Amino acid sequence: MATPRIAIVEDEVITSDLLATVCEREFFATVVVRESTGRSGLAAILAAEPDLVLLDISLPDVDGLAVAAEILRRQPRARVIAISALRDPLTMFRVRDLRLHGFVDKREQSVEMLKRAISAVLGGEGYFASVMTTVLEDLRCDPRAFYLVLSEYEQQILSLIGNAYTDEEVAEAVGLKPATAQSRRRDIMNKLNIHSTPKLIRYASEMGFSRLGKYLQK
C-alpha cells in the first residue's frame, strides 16, 4: 500500500494524540481526519475517503457502531478498527455482526498490540482482542441469548427499559400505547426468563443495552 491515509474519531484528547503518533511514526501514515464526535467524524470521513478508520465506540453525541455501519455502507473499501474499553455482550455481538475489521481493547491491550492491529488490518487481515472471542463464546452457549429470543424492536425497547423508562415513557419514545408497551415489557421478560423489572434493568445494563438506550434518547 502507498502511504496509508488514516482517520481517527476519538473524544479523549490523550488517546487521539497517541493514535496519531503511532500512525505517523510507525506506519508513516497521513492522518487525514481527527474528530471528537460521531457526526463530525462521519462527515469528514465521507469527504476524505481514508484507507483506515480508528473509531472509538463511546462517543459523546451518537453511537460509534452506528457511525461504523454508515461508513461501511457508504465507503465499503474503508477498513474500520473499533477501539474501546467496552466489553459487554451487545457491543461484542455488534462488532462481529457489522463485520468490522478489528477490535482493540483499551483496558488491557498495549501500544504494541495497537501497532499489531493496525499492521494486520492495513495488510488485509483482521485483528480482534481475545476478550471478544471469550464474550461471544459465552453468548453462543446461552440458549436465551438476546439475539436468539428478542427481535430488533424488542431490543430497542429493552434499551429504553434499561434506562429506567416507565411504560408510558417507552410508549411515547417508540409510538405505542402504554398498555402495548406494558405488554411488550412482559413479552421481553418472559423470553429472557426474568421475573421482575429491577432484574430486567440490571440485565439490560450488564448486556450493554442501557448504554445504547442513552443514544436513543438524543
Secondary structure by P-SEA (a helix, b strand, c coil): cccbbbbbbcccaaaaaaaaaaaaaccccccccccccaaaaaaaaaaacccccccccccccccaaaaaaaaaaacccbbbbbbcccccaaaaaaaaaaccccccccccccaaaaaaaaaaaaacbbbbcaaaaaaaaaaaaccccccccccaaaaaaaaaaaacccaaaaaaaccccaaaaaaaaaaaaaaaccccaaaaaaaaaaaaaaaaaaaaac
